[in-house]
Every structure is written in C-alpha cells, then in structure tokens.
Amino acid sequence: MSLPCSDQSIRPRKMQSASLPRGVEALRCWCGDVCKVKEVTDFSDWLGMKFFMCANYESDPPESISAYIRPPSPSPLCMYYRWIDTEMPDWAVTDIRERGRRAWASLDLEERREKAEAEEKAEQKKEWEDYCVEKRTFIDEMIRKNQEEKLRLEEVYRQREQAREAERERKRERARAAKAAEEAGDGKGKYPRWTR
C-alpha cells in the first residue's frame, strides 16, 4: 500500500464505489472517519485500481434525497486518499489493450475510408474531365460540320443565283431583240412579223 496523499494533480477524476478487497483492513482518514473504497473508472494508467478516500472528500458530494433538492457539498475536512492496489488488475490491462486495438482499428478504418473517398473523388474528377473533353470534341465537330454545310449551301445559293441571273440576262436580251425588231419592223399587218 502507498502512503496517504493530498496531491491533487494525480488524483483520479472518475471513480465509482467499490468493495473492500479481501485481506485489507479499512482505514481511517486524517479527520478520523472510516474511509470509503473507490475504484478508478477513468481510462488512464490507474483504470480498475482501488483506493481509500476520505468520506468528507470535496469531490464526493452527499447523496440527494430528491431530484429537485441537492444538499450543498460539505467543506473539505481533509483531502486524504491512499492507493490499495499498486498495479492494475488483469481485466483493466486487457480492457486497455482492447481499447487500444479498437482505437487503432478505427483509425485504420478511418484512413482507409478517407483513402477510398479520395480515390472515388479522383475517379469522378477524371470521369468529369473525360466527359468534358468528349463534349468539347463533339461540339467542335458539330461546329466544323455546320461551317462546311454553311459553305456548301452558300455555294449552292451562289450557283442558283448565277443561273437565275443568267436566265434573266437571256430573257432581257431576248426582250431587247424583240423590241428592236418591232421598232425596225414595217408596221404592215395586224401582228408583228416575228409572231407570224
């Protein structure tokens, strides 16, 4: 068993009531009261270890009689506590190892999930970039085809316009020739000579 202590820096923070181990006698604290037996429940180097604690210890408030009425904590008479166990019990060592293993497994799982998410995002980004390249290629091809079609239609319209203009010129020439023939005609007969 250790010496009684009042050093608050190493005092356990989370604890629960426990039974007195076999072969250990109950002690009295500095104020003369019989000590309570407590067990550390905090996940620390003292997990599962038992110790004596003053019944009037400042962090051990009295029990309340009702949910609405809480008696005030007594002023500390002494801050006595003394370790009963000098080593953690086997179940606490196993529990700490198991918690450590679960923590590492959880960390590993989290890292793998983050890596998978990063790979999925990279894959989605690559798919999006490929889609954008494909769309850009398609749009460029459509623009090229539209320009070719526009040039072809312009050529067709130009040829039609030339043919139409040639036809109009031919008709104009024919009308000029007919007009000249009529003016040069002798005027005999009912109809012009070219219509006979």
BAMARRO-87082 format. One record per residue (C-alpha): residue number from 1; x, y, z. Coordinates in steps of 0.1 Angstrom, whole numbers. Layout:
# BAMARRO-87082
<n=NUM&c1=X&c2=Y&c3=Z>
...
END
This chain:
# BAMARRO-87082
<n=1&c1=0&c2=0&c3=0>
<n=2&c1=11&c2=35&c3=-7>
<n=3&c1=14&c2=65&c3=16>
<n=4&c1=-16&c2=88&c3=21>
<n=5&c1=-16&c2=116&c3=-4>
<n=6&c1=-32&c2=150&c3=-8>
<n=7&c1=-16&c2=159&c3=-42>
<n=8&c1=-45&c2=169&c3=-64>
<n=9&c1=-26&c2=167&c3=-97>
<n=10&c1=-26&c2=129&c3=-96>
<n=11&c1=-60&c2=124&c3=-80>
<n=12&c1=-83&c2=102&c3=-101>
<n=13&c1=-112&c2=121&c3=-117>
<n=14&c1=-137&c2=94&c3=-125>
<n=15&c1=-145&c2=68&c3=-99>
<n=16&c1=-172&c2=45&c3=-85>
<n=17&c1=-178&c2=29&c3=-52>
<n=18&c1=-162&c2=-5&c3=-48>
<n=19&c1=-159&c2=-33&c3=-22>
<n=20&c1=-130&c2=-37&c3=1>
<n=21&c1=-106&c2=-64&c3=-12>
<n=22&c1=-100&c2=-95&c3=9>
<n=23&c1=-73&c2=-92&c3=35>
<n=24&c1=-73&c2=-54&c3=35>
<n=25&c1=-85&c2=-36&c3=66>
<n=26&c1=-105&c2=-4&c3=65>
<n=27&c1=-85&c2=27&c3=73>
<n=28&c1=-94&c2=60&c3=90>
<n=29&c1=-85&c2=92&c3=72>
<n=30&c1=-69&c2=123&c3=87>
<n=31&c1=-102&c2=136&c3=100>
<n=32&c1=-109&c2=103&c3=119>
<n=33&c1=-137&c2=89&c3=98>
<n=34&c1=-137&c2=55&c3=81>
<n=35&c1=-125&c2=58&c3=45>
<n=36&c1=-146&c2=49&c3=15>
<n=37&c1=-133&c2=24&c3=-10>
<n=38&c1=-134&c2=37&c3=-46>
<n=39&c1=-124&c2=22&c3=-80>
<n=40&c1=-110&c2=43&c3=-109>
<n=41&c1=-133&c2=42&c3=-139>
<n=42&c1=-113&c2=68&c3=-159>
<n=43&c1=-94&c2=54&c3=-189>
<n=44&c1=-60&c2=61&c3=-175>
<n=45&c1=-29&c2=44&c3=-160>
<n=46&c1=-50&c2=37&c3=-129>
<n=47&c1=-80&c2=20&c3=-145>
<n=48&c1=-95&c2=-5&c3=-122>
<n=49&c1=-72&c2=3&c3=-93>
<n=50&c1=-89&c2=7&c3=-59>
<n=51&c1=-80&c2=33&c3=-32>
<n=52&c1=-92&c2=46&c3=1>
<n=53&c1=-108&c2=81&c3=1>
<n=54&c1=-120&c2=103&c3=29>
<n=55&c1=-157&c2=102&c3=34>
<n=56&c1=-157&c2=140&c3=35>
<n=57&c1=-136&c2=145&c3=4>
<n=58&c1=-146&c2=176&c3=-16>
<n=59&c1=-153&c2=158&c3=-48>
<n=60&c1=-176&c2=133&c3=-32>
<n=61&c1=-209&c2=152&c3=-27>
<n=62&c1=-236&c2=138&c3=-4>
<n=63&c1=-264&c2=119&c3=-18>
<n=64&c1=-295&c2=140&c3=-26>
<n=65&c1=-329&c2=130&c3=-11>
<n=66&c1=-349&c2=141&c3=-42>
<n=67&c1=-342&c2=150&c3=-78>
<n=68&c1=-351&c2=186&c3=-71>
<n=69&c1=-333&c2=192&c3=-38>
<n=70&c1=-295&c2=189&c3=-37>
<n=71&c1=-278&c2=194&c3=-4>
<n=72&c1=-247&c2=216&c3=-6>
<n=73&c1=-213&c2=199&c3=-7>
<n=74&c1=-196&c2=199&c3=27>
<n=75&c1=-165&c2=219&c3=30>
<n=76&c1=-135&c2=195&c3=28>
<n=77&c1=-122&c2=184&c3=61>
<n=78&c1=-93&c2=165&c3=46>
<n=79&c1=-82&c2=155&c3=12>
<n=80&c1=-70&c2=121&c3=21>
<n=81&c1=-67&c2=93&c3=-3>
<n=82&c1=-45&c2=62&c3=-4>
<n=83&c1=-40&c2=36&c3=-30>
<n=84&c1=-49&c2=0&c3=-21>
<n=85&c1=-37&c2=-15&c3=-54>
<n=86&c1=-2&c2=-9&c3=-67>
<n=87&c1=-9&c2=-25&c3=-101>
<n=88&c1=-38&c2=-25&c3=-125>
<n=89&c1=-59&c2=-57&c3=-124>
<n=90&c1=-57&c2=-81&c3=-154>
<n=91&c1=-91&c2=-71&c3=-167>
<n=92&c1=-81&c2=-35&c3=-168>
<n=93&c1=-49&c2=-43&c3=-187>
<n=94&c1=-69&c2=-64&c3=-211>
<n=95&c1=-95&c2=-36&c3=-214>
<n=96&c1=-68&c2=-10&c3=-222>
<n=97&c1=-52&c2=-33&c3=-248>
<n=98&c1=-86&c2=-40&c3=-263>
<n=99&c1=-95&c2=-3&c3=-264>
<n=100&c1=-61&c2=5&c3=-279>
<n=101&c1=-66&c2=-22&c3=-305>
<n=102&c1=-101&c2=-9&c3=-313>
<n=103&c1=-88&c2=27&c3=-315>
<n=104&c1=-61&c2=16&c3=-340>
<n=105&c1=-86&c2=-4&c3=-360>
<n=106&c1=-109&c2=25&c3=-360>
<n=107&c1=-81&c2=48&c3=-371>
<n=108&c1=-71&c2=23&c3=-398>
<n=109&c1=-107&c2=21&c3=-409>
<n=110&c1=-110&c2=58&c3=-410>
<n=111&c1=-78&c2=62&c3=-430>
<n=112&c1=-89&c2=35&c3=-455>
<n=113&c1=-123&c2=52&c3=-458>
<n=114&c1=-107&c2=86&c3=-464>
<n=115&c1=-83&c2=70&c3=-490>
<n=116&c1=-113&c2=53&c3=-507>
<n=117&c1=-132&c2=86&c3=-507>
<n=118&c1=-102&c2=104&c3=-522>
<n=119&c1=-98&c2=77&c3=-548>
<n=120&c1=-136&c2=80&c3=-556>
<n=121&c1=-133&c2=118&c3=-559>
<n=122&c1=-103&c2=114&c3=-582>
<n=123&c1=-121&c2=89&c3=-603>
<n=124&c1=-152&c2=112&c3=-605>
<n=125&c1=-130&c2=141&c3=-614>
<n=126&c1=-113&c2=121&c3=-641>
<n=127&c1=-146&c2=109&c3=-655>
<n=128&c1=-159&c2=145&c3=-655>
<n=129&c1=-127&c2=157&c3=-673>
<n=130&c1=-131&c2=129&c3=-699>
<n=131&c1=-168&c2=138&c3=-703>
<n=132&c1=-158&c2=175&c3=-708>
<n=133&c1=-132&c2=165&c3=-734>
<n=134&c1=-156&c2=143&c3=-752>
<n=135&c1=-183&c2=170&c3=-752>
<n=136&c1=-158&c2=196&c3=-764>
<n=137&c1=-147&c2=173&c3=-792>
<n=138&c1=-184&c2=167&c3=-802>
<n=139&c1=-191&c2=204&c3=-801>
<n=140&c1=-160&c2=212&c3=-822>
<n=141&c1=-170&c2=185&c3=-847>
<n=142&c1=-206&c2=199&c3=-849>
<n=143&c1=-192&c2=235&c3=-854>
<n=144&c1=-169&c2=222&c3=-882>
<n=145&c1=-198&c2=203&c3=-899>
<n=146&c1=-221&c2=233&c3=-896>
<n=147&c1=-195&c2=255&c3=-912>
<n=148&c1=-190&c2=230&c3=-940>
<n=149&c1=-227&c2=228&c3=-945>
<n=150&c1=-230&c2=266&c3=-945>
<n=151&c1=-202&c2=269&c3=-971>
<n=152&c1=-219&c2=242&c3=-992>
<n=153&c1=-253&c2=260&c3=-990>
<n=154&c1=-237&c2=293&c3=-998>
<n=155&c1=-221&c2=277&c3=-1029>
<n=156&c1=-255&c2=262&c3=-1039>
<n=157&c1=-272&c2=295&c3=-1034>
<n=158&c1=-245&c2=313&c3=-1054>
<n=159&c1=-248&c2=288&c3=-1083>
<n=160&c1=-286&c2=292&c3=-1082>
<n=161&c1=-283&c2=330&c3=-1082>
<n=162&c1=-258&c2=328&c3=-1111>
<n=163&c1=-281&c2=305&c3=-1131>
<n=164&c1=-311&c2=328&c3=-1123>
<n=165&c1=-291&c2=359&c3=-1132>
<n=166&c1=-280&c2=342&c3=-1165>
<n=167&c1=-316&c2=333&c3=-1172>
<n=168&c1=-328&c2=368&c3=-1165>
<n=169&c1=-300&c2=382&c3=-1187>
<n=170&c1=-310&c2=358&c3=-1215>
<n=171&c1=-347&c2=370&c3=-1212>
<n=172&c1=-336&c2=406&c3=-1211>
<n=173&c1=-315&c2=401&c3=-1243>
<n=174&c1=-345&c2=384&c3=-1259>
<n=175&c1=-368&c2=412&c3=-1249>
<n=176&c1=-343&c2=438&c3=-1263>
<n=177&c1=-340&c2=419&c3=-1296>
<n=178&c1=-378&c2=417&c3=-1298>
<n=179&c1=-382&c2=454&c3=-1290>
<n=180&c1=-356&c2=463&c3=-1316>
<n=181&c1=-372&c2=441&c3=-1342>
<n=182&c1=-406&c2=457&c3=-1335>
<n=183&c1=-392&c2=492&c3=-1338>
<n=184&c1=-374&c2=483&c3=-1371>
<n=185&c1=-405&c2=465&c3=-1385>
<n=186&c1=-425&c2=479&c3=-1414>
<n=187&c1=-457&c2=481&c3=-1394>
<n=188&c1=-476&c2=461&c3=-1421>
<n=189&c1=-501&c2=436&c3=-1410>
<n=190&c1=-521&c2=432&c3=-1379>
<n=191&c1=-494&c2=414&c3=-1358>
<n=192&c1=-457&c2=419&c3=-1358>
<n=193&c1=-437&c2=398&c3=-1382>
<n=194&c1=-419&c2=377&c3=-1356>
<n=195&c1=-452&c2=364&c3=-1343>
<n=196&c1=-464&c2=350&c3=-1377>
END
